[in-house]
Amino acid sequence: MNNVRQKKALLQIIMLLLVLMALTGFEYWRDIGIPVSVGEGRTVTVTVKPEMTVKDIGEVLFQNGIIHNATLFRIVARVQGVENSLQAGDYALSAGMSIPDIINKMTRGDTVYRLLTIPEGYNVEQIAKLLAEQGLGDGATFKALARKFASFDYMVRQPELIYSAEGYVFPDTYRITPGMKEEAILKMLVVNFDKKLTAEMRERAKTLGLSLHQVVTLASLVEKEAKLDQERPVIAGVFYNRLKQDMPLQSCPTVQYILGYPKVELTIADTQIASPYNTYQNPGLPPGPIASPGMAAIRAVLYPADTPYLYFVAAKDGSHRFSKTYEEHLAAVDEVGDQATEK
């Protein structure tokens, strides 16, 4: 029965193609792979964005004079079964290319630039792994470079730091040119961070009496702790309150950073690991960031909520229960049950 339906659908598509060609002229034979003229035509760089549908892509190609009909593009992609497999990026295309050639190029991701997206909260280890997975180096070279890389005066070099570049490898989407080396990629990511750091943000850090390194370090903790946008300033406020009262921050992500993986539940032994990054054992901030914070986390640190809370505990849905006293905190831990991660 399924085979009959598939054959019927294919016949309908073929009929539609024939009608379309009959109505619009022989120039469309070129679009489906049968050339009718000599010459490749001009080359155009076309950008396919991640959110674009196959319909959107067809319209962009039509508007740039690469194809004669956007509907035909969508039909061919559907027939080939790849309408949801066209990859984002910048493509060098010419008016002499057939639609199947264009679709194959986009399915392979054969772009002028390769798009590299670094998620918020990734650390150097994760970014190095991402680069290796995408064929942009071996990963080990990136990590070796990140250990001592400090191209701006607010970046710190000290023995306690695992990676000097940690926290400054800004999470964003980047265009990677063919043959680009890890050193150039690292520099581009860090330069982007510096560009994102506005004069107003730099001045605000001075007003708070914080160095930019301290801001980024605290923002990396907020980034790893917060799941909801509205809670970032509150979590930042809790950390500020604890710092003012000389209380250890007791941030689980700092221990997970030491371990090298996101362990869901820490043991007492984990919280006793000897490391300058362990905020259970050491007062104040860790020596440096533990991940790359996004701009929302950085702004939360620069403009924290004025809150009376000293404690928070994570619930199953990613939200937090905030408490003023340790007794309230214990009650909140009981409330969220086994799904909570105590801070």
C-alpha positions in Angstrom: 0.0 0.0 0.0 2.9 2.4 0.9 4.6 1.6 -2.4 1.4 2.6 -4.3 1.1 5.9 -2.4 4.8 6.7 -3.1 4.4 5.9 -6.8 1.3 8.1 -6.9 3.1 11.0 -5.2 6.1 10.7 -7.5 3.8 10.7 -10.6 2.1 13.9 -9.2 5.4 15.6 -8.8 6.5 14.6 -12.3 3.3 15.9 -13.8 3.7 19.1 -11.9 7.2 19.5 -13.2 6.1 18.9 -16.8 3.2 21.4 -16.5 5.6 24.0 -14.9 8.1 23.6 -17.8 5.4 23.8 -20.4 4.1 27.0 -18.9 7.4 28.7 -18.3 9.6 27.7 -21.2 12.7 25.6 -21.9 15.1 27.6 -19.8 13.9 25.5 -16.8 15.5 22.3 -18.4 18.8 23.8 -17.4 17.6 24.1 -13.8 17.0 20.4 -13.5 20.2 19.4 -15.1 19.8 19.6 -18.9 21.8 22.6 -20.2 20.3 24.8 -22.9 23.0 27.4 -23.2 26.7 27.7 -23.2 28.5 29.5 -20.4 28.6 29.4 -16.6 27.3 32.9 -15.9 28.3 35.2 -13.0 29.3 33.8 -9.6 27.3 35.0 -6.6 27.9 34.3 -2.9 24.6 33.3 -1.4 24.0 33.1 2.4 21.9 30.3 3.8 21.0 31.1 7.4 20.3 28.3 10.0 16.6 29.3 10.4 15.9 29.2 6.6 13.4 26.7 5.2 13.9 25.1 1.7 11.2 27.6 0.5 13.3 30.5 1.9 16.4 29.2 0.2 14.7 28.9 -3.1 13.5 32.5 -2.9 17.0 33.8 -2.2 18.4 31.8 -5.1 15.7 33.2 -7.4 16.2 36.8 -6.2 20.0 36.4 -7.0 19.3 35.1 -10.5 20.8 31.7 -9.8 17.6 29.7 -10.6 14.5 30.6 -12.6 11.8 29.3 -10.2 11.8 28.9 -6.4 9.0 26.4 -6.5 10.9 24.1 -8.8 13.9 24.2 -6.3 11.6 23.1 -3.5 10.1 20.3 -5.5 13.5 18.9 -6.6 14.7 19.0 -3.0 11.6 17.2 -1.9 12.0 14.5 -4.6 15.6 14.0 -3.5 14.5 13.7 0.2 16.8 16.4 1.4 14.5 19.4 1.9 15.5 19.4 5.6 19.1 18.6 5.1 20.4 21.8 3.4 23.2 23.3 5.5 23.7 26.9 6.6 26.6 28.8 5.3 27.9 31.0 2.4 27.8 29.3 -1.0 29.6 30.4 -4.2 27.0 29.7 -6.9 26.7 30.5 -10.6 23.7 30.9 -13.0 25.1 28.0 -15.0 24.6 25.5 -12.2 21.6 23.1 -12.2 19.2 22.8 -9.2 20.5 19.3 -8.4 24.1 20.6 -8.4 23.1 23.4 -6.0 21.1 21.1 -3.7 24.0 18.6 -3.6 26.4 21.4 -2.8 24.2 22.6 0.1 23.6 19.0 1.3 27.4 18.5 1.6 27.8 21.9 3.2 30.3 22.9 0.5 30.5 26.5 1.6 32.9 29.4 1.0 33.0 29.8 4.8 32.4 27.1 7.3 30.0 28.2 10.1 31.3 27.4 13.6 28.9 27.9 16.5 30.3 27.9 20.0 27.5 27.5 22.6 27.4 29.6 25.7 29.0 27.9 28.7 31.5 25.8 26.7 35.0 25.7 28.1 38.3 25.4 26.3 38.2 21.6 26.4 34.8 21.4 24.8 35.7 24.0 22.2 38.8 22.0 21.3 36.8 18.9 20.9 34.2 20.7 18.7 37.0 22.0 16.4 38.4 18.5 16.1 35.0 17.0 15.3 34.5 19.6 12.6 37.9 18.9 11.0 39.3 22.3 12.1 42.5 20.9 13.7 43.3 18.2 16.2 42.0 19.9 19.3 45.3 19.4 21.2 46.9 22.3 19.4 44.1 24.6 20.3 44.3 23.6 24.0 48.1 24.1 24.0 47.7 27.6 22.5 44.9 28.4 25.0 47.1 27.7 28.0 49.2 30.8 27.6 47.2 32.9 25.2 46.5 36.3 26.7 46.4 39.0 23.9 44.7 41.7 26.0 45.9 43.3 29.2 42.8 42.3 31.2 43.6 38.6 30.5 45.7 37.1 33.3 48.7 34.8 33.1 49.4 33.0 36.4 50.5 29.5 37.3 47.1 28.6 38.9 45.2 29.1 35.6 44.6 26.0 33.6 43.9 28.1 30.4 44.7 31.8 30.2 42.2 32.1 27.3 39.4 30.4 29.3 36.3 32.6 29.5 37.5 34.9 26.7 36.7 32.5 23.8 33.4 34.3 23.1 30.4 32.0 22.4 29.0 33.0 19.0 28.7 31.9 15.3 31.9 32.4 13.3 32.8 32.1 9.6 35.9 29.9 9.3 37.8 30.2 6.0 39.3 27.1 4.3 42.7 26.2 5.8 42.3 28.4 8.8 44.7 27.3 11.6 43.8 26.9 15.3 45.9 29.9 16.3 44.0 32.1 13.9 40.7 30.7 15.1 41.6 31.3 18.8 42.7 34.8 18.1 39.4 35.5 16.2 37.3 34.2 19.1 39.1 36.3 21.7 39.1 39.4 19.5 35.4 39.0 19.2 35.1 39.0 23.0 37.0 42.3 23.2 34.7 43.8 20.6 31.6 42.7 22.5 32.9 44.3 25.7 31.5 47.9 25.3 33.0 51.0 26.9 29.9 51.2 29.2 30.5 47.6 30.4 34.2 48.3 31.1 33.3 51.5 33.0 30.6 49.6 35.0 33.2 47.1 36.1 35.4 49.9 37.5 32.4 51.3 39.3 31.9 48.0 41.0 35.6 47.8 41.9 36.1 44.7 39.8 38.7 43.9 37.2 37.4 42.6 33.9 39.0 39.3 34.8 37.0 39.1 38.0 33.8 40.0 36.0 34.4 37.3 33.5 35.3 34.7 36.2 32.1 35.4 38.1 30.0 35.5 34.9 31.3 32.0 34.0 29.9 30.7 37.3 26.6 32.4 36.7 26.5 31.0 33.1 27.0 27.5 34.4 24.5 27.8 37.3 21.6 29.6 35.6 19.2 28.0 33.2 16.6 30.7 33.2 17.4 34.2 31.9 15.5 36.0 34.7 17.5 34.1 37.3 20.9 35.2 36.2 20.9 38.6 38.0 19.5 36.9 41.1 22.2 34.2 41.2 24.8 36.9 40.6 23.3 38.8 43.5 23.6 35.7 45.7 27.3 35.3 44.9 27.9 38.9 45.6 26.2 38.5 49.0 28.3 35.5 49.9 31.5 37.3 48.8 30.7 40.3 51.0 30.2 38.0 54.0 33.3 36.0 53.3 31.3 32.8 52.7 32.6 30.3 50.2 30.7 30.4 47.0 30.3 26.6 47.0 29.5 26.5 43.2 29.2 22.9 41.9 30.4 23.8 38.4 33.8 24.8 39.8 34.3 21.2 41.0 32.9 19.8 37.8 35.5 21.9 36.0 38.2 20.3 38.0 36.8 16.8 37.3 36.6 17.6 33.6 33.0 16.5 33.1 29.5 17.6 34.4 28.9 15.2 37.2 25.3 15.4 38.2 25.7 14.8 41.9 29.0 15.7 43.7 30.2 13.6 46.6 31.8 14.9 49.8 35.1 13.6 48.4 34.6 15.7 45.2 34.1 18.9 47.2 37.4 18.2 49.1 39.6 18.0 46.0 42.6 20.2 46.4 42.5 22.8 43.7 42.5 26.6 43.6 39.3 26.2 41.5 37.5 24.4 44.3 35.1 27.1 45.7 34.0 24.7 48.5 37.5 24.7 49.9 38.8 28.2 48.9 37.2 31.6 49.7 36.4 34.1 47.0 36.5 33.6 43.3 38.5 30.8 41.5 41.7 32.0 39.8 39.9 32.4 36.5 36.8 31.6 34.5 35.6 28.0 34.1 33.7 28.5 30.8 32.8 31.1 28.2 30.0 33.2 29.5 27.4 34.7 27.2 26.7 38.4 27.2 23.6 37.9 29.4 25.7 36.3 32.2 28.2 39.1 31.9 25.5 41.7 32.2 24.0 39.9 35.2 27.3 40.3 37.0 27.6 43.9 36.0 24.0 44.6 37.0 23.1 42.0 39.7 19.8 41.9 41.4 19.6 43.6 44.8 18.6 40.5 46.8 18.7 39.3 50.4 19.4 35.7 49.4 22.4 33.7 50.4 21.5 30.3 49.1 19.9 28.7 46.1 19.0 25.1 45.1 18.2 23.8 41.6 14.9 22.1 40.9 14.2 19.5 38.3 12.9 22.1 35.8 16.1 24.2 35.9 14.6 26.9 38.1 16.0 27.7 41.5 14.7 28.1 45.0 16.3 31.0 46.8 16.7 31.4 50.6 17.8 34.0 53.1 18.9 31.6 55.9 20.4 28.1 56.0 17.3 26.8 57.7 15.2 28.0 54.8 17.6 26.6 52.4 17.4 23.1 54.0 13.6 23.3 53.7 14.0 24.2 50.0 16.3 21.3 49.5 13.7 19.0 51.0 11.0 20.6 48.8 12.8 20.0 45.5 13.8 16.5 46.7 16.3 14.3 45.0 16.2 16.4 41.8 18.0 19.3 43.5 21.7 20.1 43.5 22.6 21.9 46.7 24.7 25.0 46.5 
